[in-house]
Amino acid sequence: MKKFTNRGRLPLFTSAAIAGLLTLSACGGSSDDATEGADGDLTPVEVGVIPIGDVASIYVGQQEGIFEEHGIDLTLTQAQGGAAIVPGVQSGDLDFGYSNVTSLVMARSQGLPIQIVATGPQTTGSADEDFAAVMVAPDSGIESVTDLEGKTLAVNTLNNIFDSVISSGLEQEGGDPEQVEFVEMAFPDMVAQLEAGNVDAISAVDPFAVMGDEAGLNRIYGPFSEPVEDLSIGGYFTNEQLVSEDPELVESFTAAMQESQALSEEDPELVREVIAEYTDMDPDILEQTTLPRFPQEHHRESLQQIIDISVETDLIQEPIELEELIIDGA
């Protein structure tokens, strides 16, 4: 199995996105020039990830030797977000990457030849016990998602997974998403900005949702658990060229991810231990953090709903084919 190296440029991405790629930092595993394993048959593979709990399973797989068992010498390279990871995978600087499913749907709709080869985290399905929540001050008078009409709601990225699923959920409840003012704000700033009265509500993920709990905020809606049943949050993707040129490597990576997901689902304490190693999360907060589910197969109905929601909210102009977005068997 060979290393994928395609250095073509993508004019679709801004210079800021490419600059973000240059800030990627390797953490664990080995570099492209690493020595082979004892059997002399390990293939160097570099994966772009974000330092959040969503990607815990791939770290579990690395730590527990699962990828080595599948012939892969794994390097995990951290980036601040998909703006760096997607062009990195597209250019071949990264073999695989992680991103939320809405971003991948949008990328595919723009003509980027990327495909999801392994599923990532999934909602717990419980609005009260999930790792994402719409939160408000206890005296806000906001008790449900429809009460957000006429209010300002902070999301970490505009025109992406949060505002689209919240808009869909609000419409499902008979509300008008056009009456909600979505504002972009970094997760670490949200609780303080809500307490200061600068926004009416926030869309927080753990550990920031836990911090909101400790600050006395109220959870009024589960954006990942209510609009779409069993929402698949993200996935691991690659370039179609790698799929074509080295299908064995893609199959090995997918199999290793499936095993890593299964182990993570079975052993939540191991997941927490691993998260503590690759993030700066406070141990007390981490202990209270709700972990996502780690399924082994894609929830196809969920992914199709994300495609439909992306069309309905004008994130994409035309629906894309699900079978072109994912690899069979992933």
PEMO-V465762 format. One record per helix or strand of 2 or more residues. SS is the DSSP state (H for helix, E for strand). FROM is the first residue (numbers start at 0). LEN is the number of residues. If there is no record, write none. Layout:
ss = (SS & SS)
from = (FROM & FROM)
len = (LEN & LEN)
This chain:
ss = (H & E & E & H & H & E & H & E & H & E & E & H & E & H & H & E & H & E & H & E & E & H & H & H & H & H & H)
from = (14 & 24 & 42 & 52 & 65 & 71 & 81 & 95 & 100 & 113 & 131 & 144 & 151 & 160 & 176 & 180 & 186 & 200 & 207 & 217 & 233 & 239 & 246 & 267 & 282 & 299 & 321)
len = (7 & 2 & 8 & 11 & 4 & 8 & 10 & 5 & 9 & 6 & 5 & 4 & 4 & 12 & 3 & 4 & 9 & 5 & 7 & 4 & 6 & 6 & 20 & 11 & 6 & 13 & 4)
